[in-house]
Amino acid sequence: MALDNIGHQQKKNHNLQLQVFKQILKLILLIQMKKEIKLKMDI
């Protein structure tokens, strides 16, 4: 039972890490898009 519980916790942690990773990727993409839009505006 305890082992099963640990496995469940690790799965939850992994899901959290995935969500954080996705959020960071979204932020990076947004920043990249803003930079490109700014470059196009400058030209």
PDB file of N, CA, C, O and CB in Angstrom:
ATOM      1  N   MET A   1       0.835  -1.203   0.000  1.00  0.00           N
ATOM      2  CA  MET A   1       0.000   0.000   0.000  1.00  0.00           C
ATOM      3  C   MET A   1       0.872   1.256   0.000  1.00  0.00           C
ATOM      4  O   MET A   1       0.625   2.212  -0.736  1.00  0.00           O
ATOM      5  CB  MET A   1      -0.946   0.004   1.223  1.00  0.00           C
ATOM      6  N   ALA A   2       1.897   1.220   0.849  1.00  0.00           N
ATOM      7  CA  ALA A   2       2.782   2.391   0.938  1.00  0.00           C
ATOM      8  C   ALA A   2       3.492   2.624  -0.396  1.00  0.00           C
ATOM      9  O   ALA A   2       3.620   3.758  -0.858  1.00  0.00           O
ATOM     10  CB  ALA A   2       3.823   2.205   2.075  1.00  0.00           C
ATOM     11  N   LEU A   3       3.949   1.527  -1.004  1.00  0.00           N
ATOM     12  CA  LEU A   3       4.641   1.653  -2.293  1.00  0.00           C
ATOM     13  C   LEU A   3       3.710   2.244  -3.341  1.00  0.00           C
ATOM     14  O   LEU A   3       4.110   3.103  -4.127  1.00  0.00           O
ATOM     15  CB  LEU A   3       5.171   0.283  -2.766  1.00  0.00           C
ATOM     16  N   ASP A   4       2.472   1.781  -3.347  1.00  0.00           N
ATOM     17  CA  ASP A   4       1.486   2.289  -4.305  1.00  0.00           C
ATOM     18  C   ASP A   4       1.299   3.785  -4.099  1.00  0.00           C
ATOM     19  O   ASP A   4       1.186   4.547  -5.060  1.00  0.00           O
ATOM     20  CB  ASP A   4       0.133   1.547  -4.155  1.00  0.00           C
ATOM     21  N   ASN A   5       1.267   4.194  -2.847  1.00  0.00           N
ATOM     22  CA  ASN A   5       1.076   5.604  -2.507  1.00  0.00           C
ATOM     23  C   ASN A   5       2.237   6.446  -3.034  1.00  0.00           C
ATOM     24  O   ASN A   5       2.029   7.529  -3.583  1.00  0.00           O
ATOM     25  CB  ASN A   5       0.940   5.779  -0.981  1.00  0.00           C
ATOM     26  N   ILE A   6       3.448   5.946  -2.864  1.00  0.00           N
ATOM     27  CA  ILE A   6       4.634   6.672  -3.340  1.00  0.00           C
ATOM     28  C   ILE A   6       4.564   6.827  -4.859  1.00  0.00           C
ATOM     29  O   ILE A   6       4.869   7.893  -5.395  1.00  0.00           O
ATOM     30  CB  ILE A   6       5.946   5.932  -2.925  1.00  0.00           C
ATOM     31  N   GLY A   7       4.161   5.758  -5.549  1.00  0.00           N
ATOM     32  CA  GLY A   7       4.032   5.821  -6.999  1.00  0.00           C
ATOM     33  C   GLY A   7       3.040   6.886  -7.399  1.00  0.00           C
ATOM     34  O   GLY A   7       3.261   7.617  -8.365  1.00  0.00           O
ATOM     35  N   HIS A   8       1.941   6.980  -6.660  1.00  0.00           N
ATOM     36  CA  HIS A   8       0.913   7.984  -6.961  1.00  0.00           C
ATOM     37  C   HIS A   8       1.473   9.387  -6.766  1.00  0.00           C
ATOM     38  O   HIS A   8       1.234  10.277  -7.582  1.00  0.00           O
ATOM     39  CB  HIS A   8      -0.334   7.777  -6.071  1.00  0.00           C
ATOM     40  N   GLN A   9       2.216   9.580  -5.684  1.00  0.00           N
ATOM     41  CA  GLN A   9       2.819  10.900  -5.412  1.00  0.00           C
ATOM     42  C   GLN A   9       3.771  11.294  -6.533  1.00  0.00           C
ATOM     43  O   GLN A   9       3.753  12.434  -6.997  1.00  0.00           O
ATOM     44  CB  GLN A   9       3.572  10.891  -4.056  1.00  0.00           C
ATOM     45  N   GLN A  10       4.599  10.352  -6.966  1.00  0.00           N
ATOM     46  CA  GLN A  10       5.565  10.641  -8.031  1.00  0.00           C
ATOM     47  C   GLN A  10       4.836  11.012  -9.312  1.00  0.00           C
ATOM     48  O   GLN A  10       5.274  11.900 -10.045  1.00  0.00           O
ATOM     49  CB  GLN A  10       6.491   9.430  -8.275  1.00  0.00           C
ATOM     50  N   LYS A  11       3.723  10.334  -9.584  1.00  0.00           N
ATOM     51  CA  LYS A  11       2.950  10.637 -10.790  1.00  0.00           C
ATOM     52  C   LYS A  11       2.401  12.058 -10.696  1.00  0.00           C
ATOM     53  O   LYS A  11       2.423  12.810 -11.671  1.00  0.00           O
ATOM     54  CB  LYS A  11       1.792   9.614 -10.982  1.00  0.00           C
ATOM     55  N   LYS A  12       1.908  12.414  -9.507  1.00  0.00           N
ATOM     56  CA  LYS A  12       1.382  13.772  -9.315  1.00  0.00           C
ATOM     57  C   LYS A  12       2.490  14.806  -9.513  1.00  0.00           C
ATOM     58  O   LYS A  12       2.285  15.830 -10.166  1.00  0.00           O
ATOM     59  CB  LYS A  12       0.758  13.922  -7.905  1.00  0.00           C
ATOM     60  N   ASN A  13       3.655  14.531  -8.948  1.00  0.00           N
ATOM     61  CA  ASN A  13       4.789  15.455  -9.096  1.00  0.00           C
ATOM     62  C   ASN A  13       5.166  15.599 -10.563  1.00  0.00           C
ATOM     63  O   ASN A  13       5.462  16.699 -11.030  1.00  0.00           O
ATOM     64  CB  ASN A  13       6.007  14.965  -8.279  1.00  0.00           C
ATOM     65  N   HIS A  14       5.154  14.486 -11.288  1.00  0.00           N
ATOM     66  CA  HIS A  14       5.515  14.517 -12.706  1.00  0.00           C
ATOM     67  C   HIS A  14       4.515  15.381 -13.474  1.00  0.00           C
ATOM     68  O   HIS A  14       4.906  16.169 -14.335  1.00  0.00           O
ATOM     69  CB  HIS A  14       5.562  13.080 -13.297  1.00  0.00           C
ATOM     70  N   ASN A  15       3.231  15.233 -13.166  1.00  0.00           N
ATOM     71  CA  ASN A  15       2.210  16.040 -13.836  1.00  0.00           C
ATOM     72  C   ASN A  15       2.424  17.515 -13.549  1.00  0.00           C
ATOM     73  O   ASN A  15       2.288  18.351 -14.442  1.00  0.00           O
ATOM     74  CB  ASN A  15       0.803  15.615 -13.394  1.00  0.00           C
ATOM     75  N   LEU A  16       2.760  17.839 -12.299  1.00  0.00           N
ATOM     76  CA  LEU A  16       3.015  19.233 -11.928  1.00  0.00           C
ATOM     77  C   LEU A  16       4.190  19.781 -12.729  1.00  0.00           C
ATOM     78  O   LEU A  16       4.129  20.890 -13.259  1.00  0.00           O
ATOM     79  CB  LEU A  16       3.294  19.357 -10.411  1.00  0.00           C
ATOM     80  N   GLN A  17       5.259  18.992 -12.811  1.00  0.00           N
ATOM     81  CA  GLN A  17       6.443  19.433 -13.559  1.00  0.00           C
ATOM     82  C   GLN A  17       6.084  19.674 -15.018  1.00  0.00           C
ATOM     83  O   GLN A  17       6.550  20.637 -15.627  1.00  0.00           O
ATOM     84  CB  GLN A  17       7.579  18.391 -13.454  1.00  0.00           C
ATOM     85  N   LEU A  18       5.247  18.789 -15.581  1.00  0.00           N
ATOM     86  CA  LEU A  18       4.834  18.956 -16.979  1.00  0.00           C
ATOM     87  C   LEU A  18       4.067  20.256 -17.152  1.00  0.00           C
ATOM     88  O   LEU A  18       4.298  20.997 -18.108  1.00  0.00           O
ATOM     89  CB  LEU A  18       3.972  17.766 -17.442  1.00  0.00           C
ATOM     90  N   GLN A  19       3.148  20.536 -16.220  1.00  0.00           N
ATOM     91  CA  GLN A  19       2.355  21.761 -16.318  1.00  0.00           C
ATOM     92  C   GLN A  19       3.245  22.991 -16.230  1.00  0.00           C
ATOM     93  O   GLN A  19       3.074  23.944 -16.990  1.00  0.00           O
ATOM     94  CB  GLN A  19       1.290  21.803 -15.215  1.00  0.00           C
ATOM     95  N   VAL A  20       4.197  22.968 -15.304  1.00  0.00           N
ATOM     96  CA  VAL A  20       5.118  24.107 -15.157  1.00  0.00           C
ATOM     97  C   VAL A  20       5.927  24.274 -16.437  1.00  0.00           C
ATOM     98  O   VAL A  20       6.116  25.389 -16.924  1.00  0.00           O
ATOM     99  CB  VAL A  20       6.068  23.906 -13.933  1.00  0.00           C
ATOM    100  N   PHE A  21       6.403  23.153 -16.977  1.00  0.00           N
ATOM    101  CA  PHE A  21       7.196  23.180 -18.210  1.00  0.00           C
ATOM    102  C   PHE A  21       6.388  23.798 -19.349  1.00  0.00           C
ATOM    103  O   PHE A  21       6.902  24.615 -20.113  1.00  0.00           O
ATOM    104  CB  PHE A  21       7.657  21.755 -18.592  1.00  0.00           C
ATOM    105  N   LYS A  22       5.109  23.398 -19.455  1.00  0.00           N
ATOM    106  CA  LYS A  22       4.249  23.948 -20.515  1.00  0.00           C
ATOM    107  C   LYS A  22       4.060  25.444 -20.335  1.00  0.00           C
ATOM    108  O   LYS A  22       4.074  26.198 -21.308  1.00  0.00           O
ATOM    109  CB  LYS A  22       2.880  23.245 -20.525  1.00  0.00           C
ATOM    110  N   GLN A  23       3.882  25.879 -19.078  1.00  0.00           N
ATOM    111  CA  GLN A  23       3.705  27.310 -18.816  1.00  0.00           C
ATOM    112  C   GLN A  23       4.951  28.080 -19.247  1.00  0.00           C
ATOM    113  O   GLN A  23       4.851  29.137 -19.870  1.00  0.00           O
ATOM    114  CB  GLN A  23       3.409  27.561 -17.316  1.00  0.00           C
ATOM    115  N   ILE A  24       6.128  27.542 -18.911  1.00  0.00           N
ATOM    116  CA  ILE A  24       7.381  28.220 -19.268  1.00  0.00           C
ATOM    117  C   ILE A  24       7.516  28.292 -20.788  1.00  0.00           C
ATOM    118  O   ILE A  24       7.930  29.316 -21.331  1.00  0.00           O
ATOM    119  CB  ILE A  24       8.605  27.483 -18.648  1.00  0.00           C
ATOM    120  N   LEU A  25       7.164  27.194 -21.475  1.00  0.00           N
ATOM    121  CA  LEU A  25       7.237  27.194 -22.942  1.00  0.00           C
ATOM    122  C   LEU A  25       6.322  28.256 -23.523  1.00  0.00           C
ATOM    123  O   LEU A  25       6.696  28.967 -24.455  1.00  0.00           O
ATOM    124  CB  LEU A  25       6.866  25.812 -23.505  1.00  0.00           C
ATOM    125  N   LYS A  26       5.112  28.363 -22.965  1.00  0.00           N
ATOM    126  CA  LYS A  26       4.163  29.375 -23.453  1.00  0.00           C
ATOM    127  C   LYS A  26       4.743  30.768 -23.279  1.00  0.00           C
ATOM    128  O   LYS A  26       4.642  31.605 -24.177  1.00  0.00           O
ATOM    129  CB  LYS A  26       2.813  29.266 -22.711  1.00  0.00           C
ATOM    130  N   LEU A  27       5.349  31.018 -22.128  1.00  0.00           N
ATOM    131  CA  LEU A  27       5.948  32.330 -21.870  1.00  0.00           C
ATOM    132  C   LEU A  27       7.049  32.627 -22.878  1.00  0.00           C
ATOM    133  O   LEU A  27       7.118  33.725 -23.430  1.00  0.00           O
ATOM    134  CB  LEU A  27       6.509  32.396 -20.440  1.00  0.00           C
ATOM    135  N   ILE A  28       7.912  31.638 -23.115  1.00  0.00           N
ATOM    136  CA  ILE A  28       9.010  31.838 -24.065  1.00  0.00           C
ATOM    137  C   ILE A  28       8.452  32.139 -25.449  1.00  0.00           C
ATOM    138  O   ILE A  28       8.945  33.029 -26.142  1.00  0.00           O
ATOM    139  CB  ILE A  28       9.931  30.594 -24.115  1.00  0.00           C
ATOM    140  N   LEU A  29       7.420  31.395 -25.853  1.00  0.00           N
ATOM    141  CA  LEU A  29       6.817  31.626 -27.171  1.00  0.00           C
ATOM    142  C   LEU A  29       6.229  33.025 -27.250  1.00  0.00           C
ATOM    143  O   LEU A  29       6.388  33.712 -28.259  1.00  0.00           O
ATOM    144  CB  LEU A  29       5.730  30.578 -27.465  1.00  0.00           C
ATOM    145  N   LEU A  30       5.550  33.448 -26.190  1.00  0.00           N
ATOM    146  CA  LEU A  30       4.956  34.791 -26.177  1.00  0.00           C
ATOM    147  C   LEU A  30       6.029  35.860 -26.320  1.00  0.00           C
ATOM    148  O   LEU A  30       5.877  36.808 -27.091  1.00  0.00           O
ATOM    149  CB  LEU A  30       4.159  35.017 -24.882  1.00  0.00           C
ATOM    150  N   ILE A  31       7.118  35.698 -25.568  1.00  0.00           N
ATOM    151  CA  ILE A  31       8.207  36.683 -25.627  1.00  0.00           C
ATOM    152  C   ILE A  31       8.797  36.716 -27.033  1.00  0.00           C
ATOM    153  O   ILE A  31       9.060  37.790 -27.573  1.00  0.00           O
ATOM    154  CB  ILE A  31       9.313  36.352 -24.582  1.00  0.00           C
ATOM    155  N   GLN A  32       9.005  35.540 -27.627  1.00  0.00           N
ATOM    156  CA  GLN A  32       9.548  35.472 -28.991  1.00  0.00           C
ATOM    157  C   GLN A  32       8.625  36.178 -29.969  1.00  0.00           C
ATOM    158  O   GLN A  32       9.086  36.937 -30.822  1.00  0.00           O
ATOM    159  CB  GLN A  32       9.755  34.007 -29.423  1.00  0.00           C
ATOM    160  N   MET A  33       7.321  35.934 -29.852  1.00  0.00           N
ATOM    161  CA  MET A  33       6.354  36.557 -30.748  1.00  0.00           C
ATOM    162  C   MET A  33       6.377  38.072 -30.601  1.00  0.00           C
ATOM    163  O   MET A  33       6.339  38.802 -31.591  1.00  0.00           O
ATOM    164  CB  MET A  33       4.948  36.022 -30.475  1.00  0.00           C
ATOM    165  N   LYS A  34       6.440  38.535 -29.363  1.00  0.00           N
ATOM    166  CA  LYS A  34       6.472  39.983 -29.122  1.00  0.00           C
ATOM    167  C   LYS A  34       7.714  40.603 -29.744  1.00  0.00           C
ATOM    168  O   LYS A  34       7.643  41.677 -30.342  1.00  0.00           O
ATOM    169  CB  LYS A  34       6.430  40.284 -27.611  1.00  0.00           C
ATOM    170  N   LYS A  35       8.857  39.929 -29.605  1.00  0.00           N
ATOM    171  CA  LYS A  35      10.107  40.439 -30.190  1.00  0.00           C
ATOM    172  C   LYS A  35       9.967  40.532 -31.703  1.00  0.00           C
ATOM    173  O   LYS A  35      10.369  41.528 -32.304  1.00  0.00           O
ATOM    174  CB  LYS A  35      11.311  39.529 -29.814  1.00  0.00           C
ATOM    175  N   GLU A  36       9.398  39.497 -32.324  1.00  0.00           N
ATOM    176  CA  GLU A  36       9.268  39.494 -33.786  1.00  0.00           C
ATOM    177  C   GLU A  36       8.310  40.574 -34.245  1.00  0.00           C
ATOM    178  O   GLU A  36       8.555  41.231 -35.257  1.00  0.00           O
ATOM    179  CB  GLU A  36       8.792  38.126 -34.284  1.00  0.00           C
ATOM    180  N   ILE A  37       7.222  40.764 -33.515  1.00  0.00           N
ATOM    181  CA  ILE A  37       6.260  41.813 -33.878  1.00  0.00           C
ATOM    182  C   ILE A  37       6.945  43.174 -33.778  1.00  0.00           C
ATOM    183  O   ILE A  37       6.766  44.036 -34.639  1.00  0.00           O
ATOM    184  CB  ILE A  37       4.995  41.761 -32.958  1.00  0.00           C
ATOM    185  N   LYS A  38       7.732  43.356 -32.713  1.00  0.00           N
ATOM    186  CA  LYS A  38       8.437  44.625 -32.516  1.00  0.00           C
ATOM    187  C   LYS A  38       9.406  44.862 -33.678  1.00  0.00           C
ATOM    188  O   LYS A  38       9.511  45.978 -34.186  1.00  0.00           O
ATOM    189  CB  LYS A  38       9.200  44.628 -31.156  1.00  0.00           C
ATOM    190  N   LEU A  39      10.105  43.815 -34.091  1.00  0.00           N
ATOM    191  CA  LEU A  39      11.044  43.944 -35.213  1.00  0.00           C
ATOM    192  C   LEU A  39      10.303  44.357 -36.476  1.00  0.00           C
ATOM    193  O   LEU A  39      10.769  45.225 -37.214  1.00  0.00           O
ATOM    194  CB  LEU A  39      11.802  42.618 -35.448  1.00  0.00           C
ATOM    195  N   LYS A  40       9.160  43.747 -36.727  1.00  0.00           N
ATOM    196  CA  LYS A  40       8.385  44.083 -37.925  1.00  0.00           C
ATOM    197  C   LYS A  40       7.892  45.524 -37.863  1.00  0.00           C
ATOM    198  O   LYS A  40       7.835  46.213 -38.882  1.00  0.00           O
ATOM    199  CB  LYS A  40       7.193  43.123 -38.086  1.00  0.00           C
ATOM    200  N   MET A  41       7.536  45.974 -36.662  1.00  0.00           N
ATOM    201  CA  MET A  41       7.072  47.351 -36.499  1.00  0.00           C
ATOM    202  C   MET A  41       8.222  48.321 -36.799  1.00  0.00           C
ATOM    203  O   MET A  41       8.020  49.364 -37.421  1.00  0.00           O
ATOM    204  CB  MET A  41       6.520  47.581 -35.060  1.00  0.00           C
ATOM    205  N   ASP A  42       9.433  47.959 -36.346  1.00  0.00           N
ATOM    206  CA  ASP A  42      10.593  48.841 -36.527  1.00  0.00           C
ATOM    207  C   ASP A  42      10.974  48.989 -37.995  1.00  0.00           C
ATOM    208  O   ASP A  42      11.440  50.046 -38.421  1.00  0.00           O
ATOM    209  CB  ASP A  42      11.784  48.309 -35.740  1.00  0.00           C
ATOM    210  N   ILE A  43      10.772  47.927 -38.761  1.00  0.00           N
ATOM    211  CA  ILE A  43      11.188  47.957 -40.177  1.00  0.00           C
ATOM    212  C   ILE A  43      10.306  48.907 -40.985  1.00  0.00           C
ATOM    213  O   ILE A  43      10.505  49.061 -42.190  1.00  0.00           O
ATOM    214  CB  ILE A  43      11.131  46.535 -40.791  1.00  0.00           C
TER     215      ILE A  43
END
